[in-house]
Amino acid sequence: MKNILLGIGGLVVLLIIVLVTRTFLYGGAPEGVQSVDLPDPPAVSAETAAQHLSEAIQFRTITVAPGDPRPGQEGPWLDLQAWLEETYPAFHAAAGKETVPGGLTLLYTWQGSDPSLKPLLLMAHQDVVPVNIGTEGDWDAPPFSGEIKNGYVYGRGAIDDKGSLIGIMEALDALARDGFEPRRTILVQLGHNEEISGSGAQAGIQLLQDRGVEPVMALDEGFMVLETNPLTGGTLGFIGIAEKGYLTLKITAKGEGGHSSQPPHNSATVRLSRALVALDENQLEADFSKPPISDMMRVVSMEMGFVPRMAMANQWLFGGMLDSQFSATPAGNAMIRTTTAPTMLSGSAKENVLAQRAMAIVNFRIHPNNTPEQVMQHVRDLTDDIGGIEVSEAEGSIGSEASPVSAIDNRAYGVLNAVAGEVGRGAPVTPALVLGATDSRYAAAITDDVYRFMPAIMTEEDITGFHGTNERITVENMGRLARGYGQIVLAMDAGEE
Ligand SMILES: [Zn+2]
């Protein structure tokens, strides 16, 4: 007995040594990130950039439904494009501009002197989401006024995505005024309908693919530096190296129908409910072992206390605990797994009629760890033994796989990492997963190196304006965007890869 106890005691001591050692060895900047010295781009006044953003916000380039803008309603887009030409004359003189056929997406080409270098592709979008009817009065300034007050530019599109669009234009116009002549061709694609389908960006990427263009990097919206991030509470730079995919399934339960005065057990409606409960209780599996999540854990663990760090360093033992901690918040859960969201329901058309078909629409956001086929199989496996359940892709669903995960050991990521570090005043920077969809998902067709980052720093309150009330960006951030994009262009132009 004594020997057994000694044996167990020895094992416990050994386990503790392993856990603690692994914890001390764990964490820090992700491996392989290149260190890059950032060049100084020509100065751009933050106030001027903010004033220009204010003007850009006043063009109501709102997209709501597929096909927007409808024929005859292109005015705001054409006005914005004419305004860009007037406001950024040096860039427009240096670069060629074309409209991508079939829409209002713009593609600029600033020809580089060395055709052996792969071009740089900067992306942003011209359109914005609408303001919910009845909420205009909740804004501190009217949503399409572009009013500048208390150090902020207010208006729909300030963050998503006219801030980036103007930042790119400010940077490139300043470079052109300064006499900069790129060695590496600079491409700028401004999508016209990102908020509905992104068909404009898709067509633009197709055009580049037809021309055999393979960018050294495609840079789009998606992340920034967060002043107080929900993971550690401190400042953290996020660079999106992947984004989730999208799948909508229709789940149908069939039944006999008939009068509700003599209902059967386990009717179509009840079986549909069982299916939804099964989906809710059996989420797709989380996996922390691969980038970007594995990299992100290493970075954030350095900002956390010993116990959470020990859990992250020893996932073989604490994986279940980590899973339940991340899963406790919708944002954390969305980061680690494919999410399951039942959104629409229908049954019978009348209160005293049994449903012959009860139907639910379930929207999945697919993690890079999963494929759409796996999600479909998961749903079939869970609903198979309920009986009378059919699973199919919803009509008109814009199904897409998760994007590939871009590398972090190349110059492109190194440059963004350095810019994010400067914007965050030395705060750590982490690769991250973008939870929504951006135009950049199409760019994967022409380059492995797709990144999602804007050189700005925001608070949690700023982020709530994204698609919401009081969308705004600081005047200072407009200066950071102009400087950051200038740094990215110059640093990529200096690189050989
Ligand atoms: Zn956007």
Boltz pocket constraint, residues with backbone or C-beta under 6 A from the ligand:
constraints:
  - pocket:
      binder: B
      contacts: [[A, 125], [A, 160], [A, 161], [A, 194], [A, 221]]
      max_distance: 6.0
